[in-house]
Amino acid sequence: MDVQTLTINKERLEKRITELSKIGKIGETGVCRLTLSKEDRQAVEKVKSWMEEAGLSARIDHFGNLIGRLEGSNPEAPILMLGSHIDSQPYGGRFDGTIGVLGALEVVQTMIENNITPSRPIEVIAFSDEEGCRFNKGLFGVRGILGKLEEGELERTDKDGISRREALLEFGCDPTKFEESEYQKGSIGAFLEMHIEQGPVLENKDKPVGIVTGISGPLWLSVELEGFAGHAGSVPMPMRRDALVGAAKIIVALNELASQDPDAPTVGTVGSLRVFPDSRNIIPEKVSFTIDLRDIDISRRHRIEEQLRKKIEEITEEHDLVCKITEDTNSEPRYCADEIKGIMKEESVKMGLDAIELMSGPFHDSLAMSYECDYGMIFVRCKDGISHNPKEFATFEDISLGTELLYRTTVRMGTE
């Protein structure tokens, strides 16, 4: 499809993505906009101004979500919600989440400019803290509006000891008014999200856009090991209770277990590790680290988790360590609605895209929304499959094609 025939405004979309990438910019192409930070607030205010410029009513709720609304001819009808997130990893890229928010805004602004009045309300949302890297628990804003926050979430702290409650208050939110920002059951009819693939499938297939079939189920664990500190130069090796050695063996075990079947999409990662007392010549007494285990087959993931927990028990016993495991996130795979996939497929054929179907390994805000309503996702080709990295890249031509498909899907679903 020639970009000249696009309905949406490619130049406006590109300009906004580029401008937003300057907030929290690191290096030439990187972004660091941690949730509820001053950079996050600047970004939210910037996108809010664009929403209002487009003709939407916009607000920031008590979870830190930014929500723009286009009223429908029937304001009581279930909402068609579009969006993603604009918070980032500490060493992130320009496109993760962002294209889903700014693409959704472009979709609704194009509808307004073409005098298309939806039959139902359409909301564009930038969810707060999808990433989960600051407080080690993601999908906060989306779970918040659904009334699915867990006990103790406001007491979670970042690496500087700032609690989520404190960060929300600093951001201008009021945790005592969460109920005012929750959506009533059944008030959201469907959710659509566009996102970069964060993987190499579309590039390998030479396809600019893909239609997501479902999201793998993530299991997040936090592990704490405690041994005993001692002088690195005087404690004999057989007498040591080295927590870091135990952690190292567990990390290797996770990698081996997740690699058992080379044809399976199972992935296991330890992405964060802290050592105490963190000194060159002291045997590590305490180590805490995260485990991220994902699979589209929940029974296989359960089996690997069981094997991993057994291995952890063996390793901690071998090194005389005390172990504590906390479950942070546990979700089953969630599949996209057939009806929405069908609409996306039909519209992609009309566009000449012939979009392929593929699963999502990473989780997205759609994962939480899937428990509330039907959802559909569009993936945009991601160069070399790189994401959560300043080298993350998608062409504006591909992003525009994904946004055009989102526009056509939204018009059909929003005016039926």
Beta strands, then each sheet from edge to edge (+ up, - down):
strand 1: 25-26
strand 2: 30-31
strand 3: 57-60
strand 4: 66-70
strand 5: 79-85
strand 6: 122-127
strand 7: 188-196
strand 8: 209-215
strand 9: 217-226
strand 10: 267-269
strand 11: 273-276
strand 12: 286-295
strand 13: 322-330
strand 14: 334-335
strand 15: 356-360
strand 16: 374-380
sheet 1: 1+ 2-
sheet 2: 3+ 4- 6+ 5+ 7+ 16+ 8- 14+
sheet 3: 3+ 4- 6+ 5+ 7+ 16+ 8- 15-
sheet 4: 10+ 12- 9+ 13-
sheet 5: 10+ 12- 11+
end
